[in-house]
């Protein structure tokens, strides 16, 4: 099951093509296929889902993959940002169209 591709690449919903490509290259530098093939595969799948503006629009309009708990945790407390989210942030994350 693919996780949220925006989270996999560390992107916001307003990312453009260049930002997606930069994020992809940064992600594969951090996790090359010889180190963790499964994670590399997930990163590659996320990149394919968001590669172009058309792909991002199709993902936003048609993807109905249920949210996995790891995505909620990553949104609430991203790696590298040690902070405790406030109640309003958590409620916004748990809304279906957040």
Order of alpha helices (4+ residues) and beta strands (2+ residues): alpha-alpha-alpha-alpha-alpha-alpha
